[in-house]
Amino acid sequence: MTTRTTPTVVRFNAAFMLAGFDAPQPPGEYRVDIDEEALEGASRTAWRLVATFIHLPAISAKGYTRQIVSIEPATLKAALVEDRRQP
């Protein structure tokens, strides 16, 4: 089965907290990876969302260590909308 990962960058202007996180995350840019798998058809290929991950700075680690956390796309979208509403 064919898979693909589409990386993107999202920006939070204020600290944010998402379900499943241990602590609020600082404002800044965060990489988000969207993993999809191909659904092969007779005439075309469709893609089905498999997972979405956000790359976080590790809170307790020093240096360039990062955490990669699975996240629901709707949760991420709602957090970004809320971030845009803040003054």
PyMOL commands that place a pseudoatom at each C-alpha (Angstrom):
pseudoatom trace, name=CA, resn=MET, resi=1, chain=A, elem=C, hetatm=0, pos=[0.000, 0.000, 0.000]
pseudoatom trace, name=CA, resn=THR, resi=2, chain=A, elem=C, hetatm=0, pos=[1.302, 3.447, -0.912]
pseudoatom trace, name=CA, resn=THR, resi=3, chain=A, elem=C, hetatm=0, pos=[1.572, 6.046, 1.845]
pseudoatom trace, name=CA, resn=ARG, resi=4, chain=A, elem=C, hetatm=0, pos=[2.603, 9.675, 1.959]
pseudoatom trace, name=CA, resn=THR, resi=5, chain=A, elem=C, hetatm=0, pos=[3.451, 12.209, 4.622]
pseudoatom trace, name=CA, resn=THR, resi=6, chain=A, elem=C, hetatm=0, pos=[2.702, 15.877, 4.053]
pseudoatom trace, name=CA, resn=PRO, resi=7, chain=A, elem=C, hetatm=0, pos=[4.627, 18.201, 6.371]
pseudoatom trace, name=CA, resn=THR, resi=8, chain=A, elem=C, hetatm=0, pos=[3.305, 21.664, 7.159]
pseudoatom trace, name=CA, resn=VAL, resi=9, chain=A, elem=C, hetatm=0, pos=[4.015, 24.387, 9.699]
pseudoatom trace, name=CA, resn=VAL, resi=10, chain=A, elem=C, hetatm=0, pos=[1.420, 25.982, 11.987]
pseudoatom trace, name=CA, resn=ARG, resi=11, chain=A, elem=C, hetatm=0, pos=[1.951, 29.056, 14.125]
pseudoatom trace, name=CA, resn=PHE, resi=12, chain=A, elem=C, hetatm=0, pos=[0.525, 29.736, 17.558]
pseudoatom trace, name=CA, resn=ASN, resi=13, chain=A, elem=C, hetatm=0, pos=[0.685, 33.361, 18.701]
pseudoatom trace, name=CA, resn=ALA, resi=14, chain=A, elem=C, hetatm=0, pos=[-0.053, 32.486, 22.346]
pseudoatom trace, name=CA, resn=ALA, resi=15, chain=A, elem=C, hetatm=0, pos=[0.643, 29.555, 24.644]
pseudoatom trace, name=CA, resn=PHE, resi=16, chain=A, elem=C, hetatm=0, pos=[-1.756, 26.687, 23.980]
pseudoatom trace, name=CA, resn=MET, resi=17, chain=A, elem=C, hetatm=0, pos=[-2.951, 23.501, 25.628]
pseudoatom trace, name=CA, resn=LEU, resi=18, chain=A, elem=C, hetatm=0, pos=[-4.369, 20.489, 23.823]
pseudoatom trace, name=CA, resn=ALA, resi=19, chain=A, elem=C, hetatm=0, pos=[-6.091, 17.399, 25.172]
pseudoatom trace, name=CA, resn=GLY, resi=20, chain=A, elem=C, hetatm=0, pos=[-3.524, 14.815, 26.195]
pseudoatom trace, name=CA, resn=PHE, resi=21, chain=A, elem=C, hetatm=0, pos=[-0.708, 17.334, 26.718]
pseudoatom trace, name=CA, resn=ASP, resi=22, chain=A, elem=C, hetatm=0, pos=[0.997, 17.455, 30.109]
pseudoatom trace, name=CA, resn=ALA, resi=23, chain=A, elem=C, hetatm=0, pos=[1.540, 21.222, 30.040]
pseudoatom trace, name=CA, resn=PRO, resi=24, chain=A, elem=C, hetatm=0, pos=[0.820, 24.281, 27.896]
pseudoatom trace, name=CA, resn=GLN, resi=25, chain=A, elem=C, hetatm=0, pos=[3.105, 24.722, 24.906]
pseudoatom trace, name=CA, resn=PRO, resi=26, chain=A, elem=C, hetatm=0, pos=[4.824, 28.036, 24.202]
pseudoatom trace, name=CA, resn=PRO, resi=27, chain=A, elem=C, hetatm=0, pos=[3.859, 30.228, 21.251]
pseudoatom trace, name=CA, resn=GLY, resi=28, chain=A, elem=C, hetatm=0, pos=[5.793, 29.648, 18.051]
pseudoatom trace, name=CA, resn=GLU, resi=29, chain=A, elem=C, hetatm=0, pos=[5.921, 27.570, 14.907]
pseudoatom trace, name=CA, resn=TYR, resi=30, chain=A, elem=C, hetatm=0, pos=[5.256, 23.842, 15.040]
pseudoatom trace, name=CA, resn=ARG, resi=31, chain=A, elem=C, hetatm=0, pos=[5.713, 21.197, 12.379]
pseudoatom trace, name=CA, resn=VAL, resi=32, chain=A, elem=C, hetatm=0, pos=[2.667, 19.041, 11.681]
pseudoatom trace, name=CA, resn=ASP, resi=33, chain=A, elem=C, hetatm=0, pos=[2.866, 15.816, 9.644]
pseudoatom trace, name=CA, resn=ILE, resi=34, chain=A, elem=C, hetatm=0, pos=[-0.235, 14.420, 7.953]
pseudoatom trace, name=CA, resn=ASP, resi=35, chain=A, elem=C, hetatm=0, pos=[0.040, 10.709, 7.063]
pseudoatom trace, name=CA, resn=GLU, resi=36, chain=A, elem=C, hetatm=0, pos=[-2.235, 9.305, 4.372]
pseudoatom trace, name=CA, resn=GLU, resi=37, chain=A, elem=C, hetatm=0, pos=[-2.581, 6.015, 2.527]
pseudoatom trace, name=CA, resn=ALA, resi=38, chain=A, elem=C, hetatm=0, pos=[-3.627, 5.493, -1.073]
pseudoatom trace, name=CA, resn=LEU, resi=39, chain=A, elem=C, hetatm=0, pos=[-6.935, 3.903, -1.964]
pseudoatom trace, name=CA, resn=GLU, resi=40, chain=A, elem=C, hetatm=0, pos=[-6.289, 2.608, -5.462]
pseudoatom trace, name=CA, resn=GLY, resi=41, chain=A, elem=C, hetatm=0, pos=[-9.243, 2.837, -7.816]
pseudoatom trace, name=CA, resn=ALA, resi=42, chain=A, elem=C, hetatm=0, pos=[-9.738, 1.754, -11.396]
pseudoatom trace, name=CA, resn=SER, resi=43, chain=A, elem=C, hetatm=0, pos=[-9.313, 5.245, -12.803]
pseudoatom trace, name=CA, resn=ARG, resi=44, chain=A, elem=C, hetatm=0, pos=[-7.821, 7.359, -10.012]
pseudoatom trace, name=CA, resn=THR, resi=45, chain=A, elem=C, hetatm=0, pos=[-6.171, 7.314, -6.596]
pseudoatom trace, name=CA, resn=ALA, resi=46, chain=A, elem=C, hetatm=0, pos=[-7.835, 8.723, -3.493]
pseudoatom trace, name=CA, resn=TRP, resi=47, chain=A, elem=C, hetatm=0, pos=[-6.034, 9.397, -0.213]
pseudoatom trace, name=CA, resn=ARG, resi=48, chain=A, elem=C, hetatm=0, pos=[-7.335, 8.485, 3.236]
pseudoatom trace, name=CA, resn=LEU, resi=49, chain=A, elem=C, hetatm=0, pos=[-6.098, 10.230, 6.379]
pseudoatom trace, name=CA, resn=VAL, resi=50, chain=A, elem=C, hetatm=0, pos=[-4.304, 7.771, 8.646]
pseudoatom trace, name=CA, resn=ALA, resi=51, chain=A, elem=C, hetatm=0, pos=[-2.732, 9.986, 11.335]
pseudoatom trace, name=CA, resn=THR, resi=52, chain=A, elem=C, hetatm=0, pos=[-1.719, 13.535, 12.188]
pseudoatom trace, name=CA, resn=PHE, resi=53, chain=A, elem=C, hetatm=0, pos=[1.309, 14.347, 14.332]
pseudoatom trace, name=CA, resn=ILE, resi=54, chain=A, elem=C, hetatm=0, pos=[2.601, 17.571, 15.865]
pseudoatom trace, name=CA, resn=HIS, resi=55, chain=A, elem=C, hetatm=0, pos=[6.276, 18.032, 16.719]
pseudoatom trace, name=CA, resn=LEU, resi=56, chain=A, elem=C, hetatm=0, pos=[6.750, 19.589, 20.152]
pseudoatom trace, name=CA, resn=PRO, resi=57, chain=A, elem=C, hetatm=0, pos=[9.807, 20.769, 21.991]
pseudoatom trace, name=CA, resn=ALA, resi=58, chain=A, elem=C, hetatm=0, pos=[10.382, 18.278, 24.787]
pseudoatom trace, name=CA, resn=ILE, resi=59, chain=A, elem=C, hetatm=0, pos=[9.552, 20.129, 27.994]
pseudoatom trace, name=CA, resn=SER, resi=60, chain=A, elem=C, hetatm=0, pos=[12.017, 18.315, 30.253]
pseudoatom trace, name=CA, resn=ALA, resi=61, chain=A, elem=C, hetatm=0, pos=[14.774, 17.680, 27.706]
pseudoatom trace, name=CA, resn=LYS, resi=62, chain=A, elem=C, hetatm=0, pos=[17.687, 19.963, 26.928]
pseudoatom trace, name=CA, resn=GLY, resi=63, chain=A, elem=C, hetatm=0, pos=[19.007, 20.750, 23.480]
pseudoatom trace, name=CA, resn=TYR, resi=64, chain=A, elem=C, hetatm=0, pos=[17.192, 19.931, 20.281]
pseudoatom trace, name=CA, resn=THR, resi=65, chain=A, elem=C, hetatm=0, pos=[15.200, 16.940, 21.524]
pseudoatom trace, name=CA, resn=ARG, resi=66, chain=A, elem=C, hetatm=0, pos=[11.614, 16.873, 20.278]
pseudoatom trace, name=CA, resn=GLN, resi=67, chain=A, elem=C, hetatm=0, pos=[8.455, 14.911, 20.972]
pseudoatom trace, name=CA, resn=ILE, resi=68, chain=A, elem=C, hetatm=0, pos=[6.134, 13.777, 18.221]
pseudoatom trace, name=CA, resn=VAL, resi=69, chain=A, elem=C, hetatm=0, pos=[2.544, 13.541, 19.452]
pseudoatom trace, name=CA, resn=SER, resi=70, chain=A, elem=C, hetatm=0, pos=[-0.483, 12.127, 17.659]
pseudoatom trace, name=CA, resn=ILE, resi=71, chain=A, elem=C, hetatm=0, pos=[-3.307, 14.667, 17.440]
pseudoatom trace, name=CA, resn=GLU, resi=72, chain=A, elem=C, hetatm=0, pos=[-6.822, 14.766, 16.044]
pseudoatom trace, name=CA, resn=PRO, resi=73, chain=A, elem=C, hetatm=0, pos=[-6.976, 17.151, 13.058]
pseudoatom trace, name=CA, resn=ALA, resi=74, chain=A, elem=C, hetatm=0, pos=[-10.208, 18.746, 14.347]
pseudoatom trace, name=CA, resn=THR, resi=75, chain=A, elem=C, hetatm=0, pos=[-8.573, 19.431, 17.729]
pseudoatom trace, name=CA, resn=LEU, resi=76, chain=A, elem=C, hetatm=0, pos=[-5.614, 21.133, 16.074]
pseudoatom trace, name=CA, resn=LYS, resi=77, chain=A, elem=C, hetatm=0, pos=[-7.903, 23.202, 13.845]
pseudoatom trace, name=CA, resn=ALA, resi=78, chain=A, elem=C, hetatm=0, pos=[-10.009, 24.310, 16.835]
pseudoatom trace, name=CA, resn=ALA, resi=79, chain=A, elem=C, hetatm=0, pos=[-6.876, 25.314, 18.778]
pseudoatom trace, name=CA, resn=LEU, resi=80, chain=A, elem=C, hetatm=0, pos=[-5.633, 27.396, 15.840]
pseudoatom trace, name=CA, resn=VAL, resi=81, chain=A, elem=C, hetatm=0, pos=[-9.034, 29.112, 15.501]
pseudoatom trace, name=CA, resn=GLU, resi=82, chain=A, elem=C, hetatm=0, pos=[-9.014, 29.890, 19.234]
pseudoatom trace, name=CA, resn=ASP, resi=83, chain=A, elem=C, hetatm=0, pos=[-5.458, 31.229, 18.980]
pseudoatom trace, name=CA, resn=ARG, resi=84, chain=A, elem=C, hetatm=0, pos=[-6.520, 33.651, 16.206]
pseudoatom trace, name=CA, resn=ARG, resi=85, chain=A, elem=C, hetatm=0, pos=[-9.353, 34.988, 18.401]
pseudoatom trace, name=CA, resn=GLN, resi=86, chain=A, elem=C, hetatm=0, pos=[-6.991, 36.062, 21.180]
pseudoatom trace, name=CA, resn=PRO, resi=87, chain=A, elem=C, hetatm=0, pos=[-5.988, 39.734, 21.188]
for i in range(1, 87): cmd.bond("trace and resi %d" % i, "trace and resi %d" % (i + 1))
show_as sticks, trace
zoom trace
